[in-house]
Amino acid sequence: GVLSGWASADGRAAADYVSGIEDERQQRMLAYGVVRGMMVNGVDEAMGYVASLPKTEDGARAQSWYMSTIAGEMLEEGLESAKSWVDTIGDPALKGGALSRVAETAVREDLEGAVEWVTQYAGDEAGRRAVNRVADEWAEQDPQAVLTWADSLPEAAQAEAYGEAFEEWARRDAGAAGEHLAAMEASPARDAAV
């Protein structure tokens, strides 16, 4: 809370304080407060801060989480506005978390629109988590439709969709899911389904 307030008044000073903390885990937790505070002054300052953070042992997961937080704020302005904002993010390290968060909301509000929107990013590394989010939500309604969609996706994204679809299908009808799985040719998508 203190860091959020400080960052809303002087983002650079709060960010400098956090960067001086040696414990990486504590630094990540406190950086969240800086991101929240910077968002008071606009999303650009918060995104700039997230982009400036060093990569840690967990790769870009922390940045992705911060971007998901920013995306949650952008969703307050409406789904279409948030989607348009995500479309403008050029840095793949930042886009992934935002895309995933907005896709999760989009699939609940407009399944067809979400599928179409996320499909355009399916070939990008940033889009894989979004494919996973859409597949996860959609598979609860119609796992076979997710499999049909997955067949149209690039290979890496297929694995995300197949994994979610088969998880749900196996809960509903393990026998039918198993038969379909047995008929599939060996591939990364099949591995994900297994």
C-alpha positions in Angstrom: 0.0 0.0 0.0 2.8 2.4 0.9 4.6 1.7 -2.4 1.4 2.2 -4.4 0.9 5.6 -2.8 4.5 6.6 -3.3 4.5 5.4 -6.9 1.4 7.4 -7.7 3.2 10.6 -6.4 6.8 9.8 -7.6 7.0 6.6 -9.6 10.7 6.9 -10.4 11.7 7.2 -6.7 9.5 4.3 -5.7 10.9 2.2 -8.6 14.5 3.1 -7.6 13.8 2.0 -4.0 12.5 -1.3 -5.1 15.4 -1.9 -7.5 17.7 -1.5 -4.5 16.2 -4.5 -2.6 18.5 -7.5 -2.9 15.9 -10.3 -2.2 14.5 -11.1 -5.6 11.2 -12.5 -4.3 10.6 -9.5 -2.1 11.5 -7.2 -4.9 8.9 -8.8 -7.2 6.2 -8.5 -4.5 7.0 -4.8 -3.9 7.2 -4.1 -7.7 3.5 -5.0 -7.8 2.8 -2.0 -5.5 4.8 0.2 -7.8 2.9 -1.0 -10.9 -0.5 -0.4 -9.1 0.6 3.1 -8.1 1.9 4.1 -11.5 -1.4 3.1 -13.1 -3.0 6.0 -11.3 -1.1 8.3 -13.6 -1.7 6.3 -16.7 -0.9 2.9 -18.2 2.1 4.1 -20.2 4.2 4.8 -17.0 3.3 1.4 -15.5 4.1 -0.4 -18.8 7.4 1.4 -19.1 8.3 0.3 -15.6 7.3 -3.3 -16.3 9.4 -3.2 -19.5 12.4 -1.9 -17.5 12.4 -4.7 -15.0 15.2 -7.2 -15.4 14.5 -10.8 -16.4 14.6 -13.1 -13.4 15.1 -16.8 -13.0 11.4 -17.3 -13.7 11.8 -15.7 -17.2 9.1 -13.3 -18.1 6.5 -14.7 -15.7 6.7 -11.7 -13.4 6.4 -9.2 -16.2 3.5 -11.2 -17.6 1.7 -11.1 -14.2 2.2 -7.3 -13.9 0.9 -6.9 -17.4 -2.1 -9.0 -16.5 -2.8 -6.6 -13.7 -2.6 -3.6 -16.0 -4.9 -5.4 -18.4 -7.4 -5.8 -15.6 -7.4 -2.1 -15.2 -7.8 -1.6 -19.0 -10.8 -3.9 -18.9 -12.5 -1.3 -16.7 -12.8 0.8 -19.8 -14.6 -2.0 -21.7 -13.6 -5.1 -23.5 -13.3 -3.5 -27.0 -11.1 -0.8 -25.6 -8.9 -3.3 -23.8 -8.6 -5.4 -27.0 -7.6 -2.4 -29.0 -5.0 -1.5 -26.3 -3.5 -5.1 -26.4 -3.3 -4.8 -30.2 -1.0 -1.8 -29.8 1.5 -3.5 -27.5 4.6 -4.3 -29.6 6.9 -5.9 -27.0 6.1 -9.7 -27.0 7.3 -9.9 -23.4 4.6 -7.5 -22.4 1.9 -8.5 -24.8 1.6 -12.1 -23.5 0.2 -11.3 -20.0 -2.1 -8.6 -21.3 -3.4 -10.7 -24.1 -4.0 -13.7 -21.9 -6.0 -11.6 -19.3 -8.1 -9.8 -21.9 -8.8 -13.1 -23.8 -10.0 -14.7 -20.5 -12.6 -12.0 -20.2 -13.4 -11.9 -23.9 -14.2 -15.6 -24.1 -16.8 -15.2 -21.4 -18.5 -12.2 -23.0 -18.2 -13.0 -26.7 -16.9 -16.5 -27.5 -17.0 -16.1 -31.3 -15.3 -12.7 -31.2 -12.7 -14.0 -28.7 -11.8 -17.0 -30.8 -11.4 -14.8 -33.9 -9.3 -12.2 -32.0 -7.0 -14.7 -30.3 -6.5 -16.8 -33.5 -4.7 -13.9 -35.1 -2.0 -14.2 -32.3 -1.9 -18.0 -32.2 1.4 -18.1 -34.1 3.1 -15.7 -31.7 4.7 -16.8 -28.5 2.7 -14.1 -26.8 -0.5 -15.7 -28.0 -0.1 -19.2 -26.6 -1.4 -18.4 -23.1 -4.3 -16.6 -24.7 -5.1 -19.7 -26.8 -4.9 -21.7 -23.5 -7.3 -19.3 -21.8 -9.9 -19.4 -24.6 -9.6 -23.2 -25.0 -10.0 -23.7 -21.2 -13.2 -21.7 -21.0 -14.6 -22.9 -24.3 -13.9 -26.6 -23.6 -16.3 -26.4 -20.6 -19.1 -25.9 -23.2 -17.9 -27.9 -26.2 -14.5 -29.7 -26.1 -15.0 -31.1 -29.6 -15.4 -27.6 -31.1 -12.1 -26.6 -29.4 -10.4 -29.6 -31.1 -11.7 -28.4 -34.5 -10.4 -24.9 -33.8 -7.1 -26.4 -32.6 -6.6 -28.1 -36.0 -6.5 -24.7 -37.6 -3.9 -23.3 -35.3 -0.1 -23.3 -35.6 1.6 -26.4 -34.0 2.7 -24.7 -30.7 -0.8 -23.2 -30.1 -2.4 -26.5 -31.0 -0.8 -28.1 -28.1 -2.3 -25.5 -25.7 -5.8 -26.0 -27.1 -5.6 -29.8 -27.3 -4.5 -30.1 -23.7 -7.4 -28.0 -22.4 -10.0 -29.7 -24.7 -8.9 -33.2 -23.8 -8.8 -32.4 -20.1 -12.5 -31.4 -20.2 -13.5 -34.1 -22.6 -11.9 -36.8 -20.5 -13.9 -35.6 -17.5 -17.2 -35.9 -19.5 -16.5 -39.0 -21.5 -13.1 -40.6 -20.9 -13.9 -43.5 -23.3 -14.7 -41.3 -26.3 -11.7 -39.0 -25.5 -9.4 -42.1 -25.3 -10.7 -43.5 -28.6 -10.1 -40.2 -30.3 -6.6 -39.9 -28.7 -5.7 -43.4 -29.8 -6.5 -42.5 -33.4 -4.3 -39.4 -33.5 -0.9 -39.5 -35.1 2.1 -38.7 -33.0 2.6 -35.0 -32.6 3.2 -32.3 -30.0 -0.5 -31.7 -30.0 -1.1 -35.4 -29.2 1.5 -35.3 -26.4 -0.4 -32.3 -24.9 -3.6 -34.2 -25.2 -2.1 -37.2 -23.4 
